[in-house]
Amino acid sequence: MRQTAAVYLLLVMSVAAVLPAAAAPPSLTGSWEAARSPDDERLYLTLKDMGKAEIVSEYDLAVPGQGKHRGRSTSFATWTLKGNDVIITYAEIKDRLRYVADEPLSAIGLTGTAPALKPIGKPNPKSRIGTAILWKAPHEYRLQAPQTEAPAAPAKP
């Protein structure tokens, strides 16, 4: 009787261990990057093993008398997974991102879909991620520069 109960308990525990993994998104570790801005600013999030993460921003920085230089800012964070939501915690800020397997690329002017981490809820004003959609890297997605419309030609009478 004890052996049957032990086997049953092991079976239940093994099924319970497999279910959360099957319901979770595919491997989230690695880099997730926002589409680059027209002036080549970059924002990317690297999810590492053991709940470690980095948020990196790269941008051009004008230094008086020296011209432009490339700047980089890194924030170290932790991450956890709750269902399909990735919670990024750093400097008393929590960003909540939802994993979407087939997010439309129309948000950045492209066709098709790609895996993405999409912010949900109202972001903290000090958030490093804000409302940026992060796409599974590597990719070369770029935001289009805003189009300026030429003034319309006067109508002929």
C-alpha positions, -999 to +999 in steps of 0.1 A: +000+000+000+028+024+009+046+017-024+014+024-044+009+057-025+046+067-031+043+059-068+011+079-070+027+108-052+057+108-075+034+106-106+014+136-094+045+156-086+061+149-120+029+160-138+027+191-116+063+199-125+057+196-162+024+216-164+038+251-155+067+246-180+042+236-208+020+266-201+049+291-199+062+310-230+092+296-248+127+305-236+126+341-226+163+343-218+183+363-242+180+398-257+148+418-265+152+450-283+129+479-292+129+491-328+158+516-334+148+552-336+156+571-368+186+587-350+199+552-341+189+552-304+187+517-289+169+502-260+173+465-251+166+442-223+187+411-216+171+384-195+197+361-180+196+329-161+187+329-124+165+360-127+192+385-135+185+412-161+201+443-177+183+473-193+206+491-217+200+524-236+224+536-263+222+572-277+242+600-292+255+625-267+267+660-278+298+670-258+307+707-260+338+712-281+341+675-289+311+668-311+289+638-308+298+607-288+280+575-282+265+572-247+254+541-229+234+537-197+229+503-180+205+494-152+208+461-135+175+444-126+158+411-117+130+394-135+103+369-127+077+351-147+040+351-137+019+333-164+028+351-196+039+383-178+075+391-172+081+414-142+113+435-143+123+450-110+150+477-106+155+509-085+121+504-068+104+503-102+084+474-116+078+470-153+052+445-164+057+430-199+034+404-215+049+378-238+031+377-272+042+350-296+028+367-327+028+405-322+020+424-354+049+443-368+025+470-381+033+490-349+067+497-365+056+499-401+064+464-412+044+434-423+042+401-405+045+391-368+072+384-343+076+373-307+076+404-284+074+416-248+047+442-247+043+466-218+009+464-200-006+488-175+005+523-169+043+526-168+061+543-139+072+578-150+108+567-142+106+535-162+136+528-184+113+507-207+082+529-207+058+519-235+084+504-259+076+470-274+106+448-271+111+423-300+131+391-297+167+399-309+186+398-331+167+419-356+172+451-376+138+468-370+138+505-373+111+531-368+104+552-398+113+589-396+081+611-395+070+622-429+067+659-434+040+668-459+048+694-486+023+723-487-005+716-511-003+735-544-029+761-548-059+750-568-062+764-604-093+785-609 
